[in-house]
Amino acid sequence: MKTPEGEPELVKVGYRDIRIEWVAPDFRTDELTDCYGQYKSREGLIQIQHNLCGQEKSNTLLHEVMHACAYGSGLNQANGPLKEEDAEELTINQLSNYLMGVFRDNPWFLDYLKKNIEKDL
């Protein structure tokens, strides 16, 4: 599927460029039939259902980027705090949901971060 107009195709997470694909669920292959998105670390790929509403799209992208962060930082490796798949999913889900709430309830927050992120001490 072609990337819908205005949607990102790439996100840099740590050392890695992660492609973003906007896809339709596929019931024959069971791709994205039980979730809105997924991160495929070996492929460097985030897949997100193409027809989500804005809130779900934003939340899903943040959620999958956080999975990429957990993978890239080794938090889900053996002996890591998120080594169990259920622990990783629960942690990422809760943090991404709460962060989206912070962003939504405080419209100034993201602009403030963007404005100050490059300022010297």
MDTraj code that builds the backbone (N, CA, C; nanometers):
import mdtraj as md
import numpy as np

residues = "MET LYS THR PRO GLU GLY GLU PRO GLU LEU VAL LYS VAL GLY TYR ARG ASP ILE ARG ILE GLU TRP VAL ALA PRO ASP PHE ARG THR ASP GLU LEU THR ASP CYS TYR GLY GLN TYR LYS SER ARG GLU GLY LEU ILE GLN ILE GLN HIS ASN LEU CYS GLY GLN GLU LYS SER ASN THR LEU LEU HIS GLU VAL MET HIS ALA CYS ALA TYR GLY SER GLY LEU ASN GLN ALA ASN GLY PRO LEU LYS GLU GLU ASP ALA GLU GLU LEU THR ILE ASN GLN LEU SER ASN TYR LEU MET GLY VAL PHE ARG ASP ASN PRO TRP PHE LEU ASP TYR LEU LYS LYS ASN ILE GLU LYS ASP LEU".split()
xyz = np.array([
    [0.0838, -0.1173, 0.0000],
    [0.0000, 0.0000, 0.0000],
    [0.0888, 0.1242, 0.0000],
    [0.0515, 0.2219, -0.0763],
    [0.1237, 0.3483, -0.0832],
    [0.0999, 0.4270, 0.0459],
    [0.2032, 0.4979, 0.0927],
    [0.1897, 0.5792, 0.2137],
    [0.0849, 0.6880, 0.1915],
    [-0.0152, 0.6951, 0.2787],
    [-0.1158, 0.8010, 0.2648],
    [-0.0504, 0.9389, 0.2744],
    [-0.1051, 1.0341, 0.2029],
    [-0.0486, 1.1690, 0.1996],
    [-0.0415, 1.2268, 0.3409],
    [0.0725, 1.2849, 0.3710],
    [0.0916, 1.3497, 0.5001],
    [0.1373, 1.2577, 0.6117],
    [0.1474, 1.1279, 0.5846],
    [0.1912, 1.0340, 0.6880],
    [0.3422, 1.0112, 0.6769],
    [0.4098, 0.9969, 0.7904],
    [0.5549, 0.9743, 0.7867],
    [0.5892, 0.8357, 0.7324],
    [0.7067, 0.8265, 0.6725],
    [0.7554, 0.6991, 0.6185],
    [0.8782, 0.6480, 0.6924],
    [0.9352, 0.7301, 0.7811],
    [1.0608, 0.6946, 0.8470],
    [1.0676, 0.7642, 0.9822],
    [1.1218, 0.6935, 1.0807],
    [1.1494, 0.7536, 1.2104],
    [1.2858, 0.7026, 1.2557],
    [1.3689, 0.7918, 1.3060],
    [1.5009, 0.7530, 1.3560],
    [1.4867, 0.7221, 1.5044],
    [1.5299, 0.6035, 1.5436],
    [1.5250, 0.5602, 1.6835],
    [1.6644, 0.5118, 1.7197],
    [1.7328, 0.5885, 1.8024],
    [1.8705, 0.5544, 1.8367],
    [1.9580, 0.5597, 1.7127],
    [2.0297, 0.4538, 1.6876],
    [2.1200, 0.4475, 1.5728],
    [2.0494, 0.4059, 1.4443],
    [1.9220, 0.3745, 1.4524],
    [1.8554, 0.3053, 1.3431],
    [1.7455, 0.3877, 1.2777],
    [1.7367, 0.3781, 1.1464],
    [1.6240, 0.4332, 1.0726],
    [1.5185, 0.3246, 1.0614],
    [1.3990, 0.3539, 1.1097],
    [1.2885, 0.2582, 1.1099],
    [1.1867, 0.3030, 1.0051],
    [1.1569, 0.2143, 0.9096],
    [1.0531, 0.2453, 0.8095],
    [0.9155, 0.2342, 0.8736],
    [0.8238, 0.3152, 0.8246],
    [0.6848, 0.3093, 0.8700],
    [0.5986, 0.2716, 0.7497],
    [0.5228, 0.1651, 0.7645],
    [0.4287, 0.1221, 0.6609],
    [0.2872, 0.1388, 0.7143],
    [0.2018, 0.1941, 0.6324],
    [0.0602, 0.2104, 0.6639],
    [-0.0133, 0.1009, 0.5879],
    [-0.0696, 0.0045, 0.6605],
    [-0.1207, -0.1177, 0.5984],
    [-0.2646, -0.1459, 0.6392],
    [-0.3277, -0.2311, 0.5620],
    [-0.4603, -0.2831, 0.5959],
    [-0.4421, -0.4171, 0.6667],
    [-0.5255, -0.4479, 0.7659],
    [-0.5170, -0.5790, 0.8293],
    [-0.5377, -0.6889, 0.7260],
    [-0.4693, -0.7995, 0.7440],
    [-0.4797, -0.9127, 0.6519],
    [-0.5179, -1.0366, 0.7317],
    [-0.6413, -1.0791, 0.7191],
    [-0.6899, -1.1917, 0.7974],
    [-0.6317, -1.3255, 0.7522],
    [-0.5884, -1.3348, 0.6272],
    [-0.5290, -1.4605, 0.5803],
    [-0.3938, -1.4856, 0.6453],
    [-0.3151, -1.3803, 0.6650],
    [-0.1834, -1.3967, 0.7269],
    [-0.1845, -1.3608, 0.8749],
    [-0.2983, -1.3146, 0.9257],
    [-0.3143, -1.2734, 1.0651],
    [-0.2300, -1.1510, 1.0981],
    [-0.1952, -1.0705, 0.9975],
    [-0.1183, -0.9487, 1.0192],
    [-0.2116, -0.8365, 1.0632],
    [-0.1830, -0.7807, 1.1802],
    [-0.2556, -0.6659, 1.2348],
    [-0.4056, -0.6893, 1.2493],
    [-0.4437, -0.8124, 1.2791],
    [-0.5862, -0.8395, 1.3022],
    [-0.6219, -0.8302, 1.4500],
    [-0.5222, -0.8309, 1.5372],
    [-0.5497, -0.8208, 1.6810],
    [-0.4818, -0.6998, 1.7445],
    [-0.4307, -0.6088, 1.6616],
    [-0.3641, -0.4900, 1.7130],
    [-0.3665, -0.3809, 1.6063],
    [-0.3379, -0.2584, 1.6474],
    [-0.3363, -0.1465, 1.5533],
    [-0.2014, -0.1305, 1.4846],
    [-0.0965, -0.1834, 1.5456],
    [0.0363, -0.1700, 1.4877],
    [0.1304, -0.2735, 1.5438],
    [0.2490, -0.2800, 1.4839],
    [0.3522, -0.3701, 1.5343],
    [0.4896, -0.3205, 1.4928],
    [0.5886, -0.3550, 1.5766],
    [0.7281, -0.3239, 1.5474],
    [0.7986, -0.4541, 1.5146],
    [0.8622, -0.4578, 1.3987],
    [0.9391, -0.5752, 1.3575],
    [1.0864, -0.5369, 1.3603],
    [1.1522, -0.5747, 1.4698],
    [1.2895, -0.5296, 1.4930],
    [1.3866, -0.5796, 1.3867],
    [1.3749, -0.7032, 1.3455],
    [1.4692, -0.7570, 1.2464],
    [1.4579, -0.6873, 1.1120],
    [1.3395, -0.6377, 1.0815],
    [1.3170, -0.5698, 0.9543],
    [1.3332, -0.4182, 0.9652],
    [1.3467, -0.3686, 1.0863],
    [1.3513, -0.2239, 1.1048],
    [1.2247, -0.1590, 1.0528],
    [1.1104, -0.2110, 1.0978],
    [0.9821, -0.1742, 1.0394],
    [0.8750, -0.1566, 1.1464],
    [0.8004, -0.0489, 1.1337],
    [0.6782, -0.0290, 1.2105],
    [0.5637, -0.0355, 1.1108],
    [0.4644, -0.1169, 1.1406],
    [0.3439, -0.1239, 1.0584],
    [0.2273, -0.0716, 1.1408],
    [0.1456, 0.0132, 1.0779],
    [0.0296, 0.0712, 1.1444],
    [-0.0898, 0.0608, 1.0506],
    [-0.2040, 0.0254, 1.1058],
    [-0.3256, 0.0215, 1.0237],
    [-0.3499, 0.1598, 0.9647],
    [-0.3781, 0.1651, 0.8382],
    [-0.3858, 0.2896, 0.7625],
    [-0.5082, 0.3741, 0.7904],
    [-0.6138, 0.3152, 0.8411],
    [-0.7396, 0.3900, 0.8510],
    [-0.7815, 0.4221, 0.9946],
    [-0.6857, 0.4346, 1.0838],
    [-0.7174, 0.4699, 1.2215],
    [-0.7511, 0.6184, 1.2316],
    [-0.8263, 0.6544, 1.3349],
    [-0.8516, 0.7962, 1.3605],
    [-0.7221, 0.8599, 1.4120],
    [-0.7180, 0.9901, 1.4151],
    [-0.5964, 1.0620, 1.4533],
    [-0.5412, 1.0232, 1.5893],
    [-0.6286, 1.0093, 1.6898],
    [-0.5828, 0.9726, 1.8229],
    [-0.5206, 0.8338, 1.8246],
    [-0.5851, 0.7384, 1.7600],
    [-0.5320, 0.6015, 1.7571],
    [-0.4037, 0.5930, 1.6755],
    [-0.3990, 0.6669, 1.5656],
    [-0.2779, 0.6698, 1.4828],
    [-0.1585, 0.7222, 1.5635],
    [-0.1801, 0.8345, 1.6315],
    [-0.0734, 0.8959, 1.7110],
    [-0.0302, 0.8048, 1.8252],
    [-0.1268, 0.7495, 1.8968],
    [-0.0956, 0.6616, 2.0081],
    [-0.0211, 0.5372, 1.9602],
    [-0.0657, 0.4811, 1.8500],
    [-0.0027, 0.3594, 1.7979],
    [0.1402, 0.3865, 1.7528],
    [0.1623, 0.4987, 1.6852],
    [0.2991, 0.5315, 1.6421],
    [0.3900, 0.5492, 1.7629],
    [0.3451, 0.6234, 1.8639],
    [0.4255, 0.6399, 1.9853],
    [0.4521, 0.5047, 2.0504],
    [0.3502, 0.4218, 2.0610],
    [0.3619, 0.2885, 2.1216],
    [0.4692, 0.2055, 2.0504],
    [0.4646, 0.2019, 1.9182],
    [0.5605, 0.1204, 1.8426],
    [0.7009, 0.1791, 1.8485],
    [0.7130, 0.3117, 1.8504],
    [0.8445, 0.3747, 1.8661],
    [0.9027, 0.3375, 2.0022],
    [0.8184, 0.3311, 2.1043],
    [0.8673, 0.2916, 2.2363],
    [0.9125, 0.1456, 2.2382],
    [0.8464, 0.0595, 2.1612],
    [0.8967, -0.0781, 2.1470],
    [1.0354, -0.0769, 2.0827],
    [1.0535, 0.0071, 1.9816],
    [1.1845, 0.0182, 1.9164],
    [1.2890, 0.0692, 2.0157],
    [1.2509, 0.1613, 2.1021],
    [1.3425, 0.2110, 2.2056],
    [1.3801, 0.0997, 2.3028],
    [1.2816, 0.0215, 2.3451],
    [1.3080, -0.0891, 2.4376],
    [1.4027, -0.1900, 2.3735],
    [1.3792, -0.2193, 2.2457],
    [1.4656, -0.3146, 2.1751],
    [1.6067, -0.2582, 2.1580],
    [1.6153, -0.1348, 2.1094],
    [1.7458, -0.0738, 2.0838],
    [1.8293, -0.0551, 2.2091],
    [1.7639, -0.0319, 2.3222],
    [1.8358, -0.0103, 2.4477],
    [1.8653, -0.1409, 2.5213],
    [1.8106, -0.2506, 2.4713],
    [1.8353, -0.3809, 2.5336],
    [1.7485, -0.4090, 2.6555],
    [1.6487, -0.3272, 2.6802],
    [1.5642, -0.3494, 2.7970],
    [1.4862, -0.4803, 2.7903],
    [1.4660, -0.5326, 2.6689],
    [1.3902, -0.6574, 2.6556],
    [1.4811, -0.7783, 2.6295],
    [1.6098, -0.7617, 2.6485],
    [1.7038, -0.8725, 2.6319],
    [1.7061, -0.9602, 2.7574],
    [1.7713, -1.0739, 2.7503],
    [1.7844, -1.1621, 2.8669],
    [1.8412, -1.0821, 2.9831],
    [1.7853, -1.1016, 3.0993],
    [1.8220, -1.0324, 3.2230],
    [1.7773, -0.8863, 3.2265],
    [1.7110, -0.8376, 3.1223],
    [1.6587, -0.7014, 3.1218],
    [1.5246, -0.6955, 3.1926],
    [1.4836, -0.5773, 3.2359],
    [1.3571, -0.5658, 3.3093],
    [1.2334, -0.5957, 3.2246],
    [1.2470, -0.5913, 3.0924],
    [1.1327, -0.6190, 3.0040],
    [1.1554, -0.7465, 2.9221],
    [1.2314, -0.8407, 2.9781],
    [1.2652, -0.9623, 2.9032],
    [1.1425, -1.0475, 2.8713],
    [1.0401, -1.0414, 2.9562],
    [0.9175, -1.1154, 2.9297],
    [0.8292, -1.0323, 2.8376],
    [0.7777, -1.0930, 2.7324],
    [0.6967, -1.0207, 2.6339],
    [0.5774, -0.9503, 2.6979],
    [0.5125, -1.0169, 2.7926],
    [0.3977, -0.9557, 2.8598],
    [0.4394, -0.8318, 2.9392],
    [0.5556, -0.8371, 3.0054],
    [0.6036, -0.7220, 3.0828],
    [0.6347, -0.6052, 2.9904],
    [0.6952, -0.6343, 2.8756],
    [0.7247, -0.5276, 2.7800],
    [0.5956, -0.4640, 2.7296],
    [0.5005, -0.5451, 2.6888],
    [0.3763, -0.4916, 2.6329],
    [0.2995, -0.4098, 2.7363],
    [0.2905, -0.4591, 2.8575],
    [0.2200, -0.3868, 2.9636],
    [0.2888, -0.2529, 2.9918],
    [0.4194, -0.2534, 3.0035],
    [0.4946, -0.1307, 3.0329],
    [0.4820, -0.0300, 2.9203],
    [0.5047, -0.0741, 2.7971],
    [0.4964, 0.0158, 2.6812],
    [0.3552, 0.0703, 2.6669],
    [0.2549, -0.0149, 2.6836],
    [0.1165, 0.0283, 2.6687],
    [0.0800, 0.1353, 2.7714],
    [0.1143, 0.1117, 2.8962],
    [0.0812, 0.2085, 3.0006],
    [0.1552, 0.3407, 2.9804],
    [0.2839, 0.3341, 2.9521],
    [0.3605, 0.4575, 2.9342],
    [0.3155, 0.5358, 2.8111],
    [0.2901, 0.4677, 2.7006],
    [0.2476, 0.5402, 2.5803],
    [0.1090, 0.6015, 2.6004],
    [0.0185, 0.5306, 2.6666],
    [-0.1144, 0.5858, 2.6934],
    [-0.1054, 0.7090, 2.7834],
    [-0.0229, 0.7025, 2.8864],
    [-0.0097, 0.8171, 2.9765],
    [0.0619, 0.9337, 2.9100],
    [0.1646, 0.9058, 2.8307],
    [0.2320, 1.0146, 2.7584],
    [0.1362, 1.0839, 2.6623],
    [0.0548, 1.0067, 2.5914],
    [-0.0432, 1.0684, 2.5014],
    [-0.1392, 1.1567, 2.5805],
    [-0.1755, 1.1138, 2.7000],
    [-0.2609, 1.1959, 2.7854],
    [-0.1922, 1.3268, 2.8242],
    [-0.0647, 1.3191, 2.8583],
    [0.0113, 1.4403, 2.8902],
    [0.0140, 1.5341, 2.7702],
    [0.0420, 1.4794, 2.6514],
    [0.0488, 1.5623, 2.5304],
    [-0.0868, 1.6256, 2.4997],
    [-0.1916, 1.5480, 2.5145],
    [-0.3264, 1.5962, 2.4800],
    [-0.3784, 1.6970, 2.5825],
    [-0.3541, 1.6724, 2.7104],
    [-0.4067, 1.7590, 2.8158],
    [-0.3232, 1.8849, 2.8374],
    [-0.2042, 1.8863, 2.7814],
    [-0.1137, 2.0005, 2.7958],
    [-0.0624, 2.0400, 2.6576],
    [-0.1432, 2.1082, 2.5785],
    [-0.1066, 2.1379, 2.4397],
    [0.0259, 2.2126, 2.4243],
    [0.0694, 2.2805, 2.5259],
    [0.1949, 2.3545, 2.5213],
    [0.3172, 2.2641, 2.5337],
    [0.2994, 2.1431, 2.5855],
    [0.4104, 2.0574, 2.6263],
    [0.5050, 2.0224, 2.5108],
    [0.4521, 1.9699, 2.4002],
    [0.5376, 1.9310, 2.2882],
    [0.6059, 2.0522, 2.2256],
    [0.5336, 2.1629, 2.2121],
    [0.5948, 2.2845, 2.1585],
    [0.7077, 2.3323, 2.2484],
    [0.6883, 2.3237, 2.3796],
    [0.7920, 2.3633, 2.4740],
    [0.9173, 2.2772, 2.4564],
    [0.8994, 2.1465, 2.4461],
    [1.0131, 2.0570, 2.4256],
    [1.0856, 2.0890, 2.2956],
    [1.0092, 2.1072, 2.1865],
    [1.0707, 2.1380, 2.0569],
    [1.1466, 2.2698, 2.0618],
    [1.0891, 2.3683, 2.1294],
    [1.1520, 2.5001, 2.1374],
    [1.2835, 2.4952, 2.2146],
    [1.2915, 2.4141, 2.3175],
    [1.4055, 2.4147, 2.4066],
    [1.5052, 2.3012, 2.3866],
    [1.4745, 2.2067, 2.3015],
    [1.5594, 2.0874, 2.2900],
    [1.6996, 2.1167, 2.2376],
    [1.7158, 2.2191, 2.1581],
    [1.8453, 2.2519, 2.0987],
    [1.9172, 2.3662, 2.1698],
    [1.8563, 2.4236, 2.2717],
    [1.9180, 2.5371, 2.3415],
    [2.0360, 2.4899, 2.4239],
    [2.1398, 2.5708, 2.4233],
    [2.2566, 2.5430, 2.5066],
    [2.2257, 2.5764, 2.6525],
    [2.3067, 2.5222, 2.7391],
    [2.2878, 2.5487, 2.8836],
    [2.3081, 2.6924, 2.9170],
])
top = md.Topology()
chain = top.add_chain()
for i, resn in enumerate(residues, 1):
    res = top.add_residue(resn, chain, resSeq=i)
    for name in ("N", "CA", "C"):
        top.add_atom(name, md.element.get_by_symbol(name[0]), res)
traj = md.Trajectory(xyz[None], top)
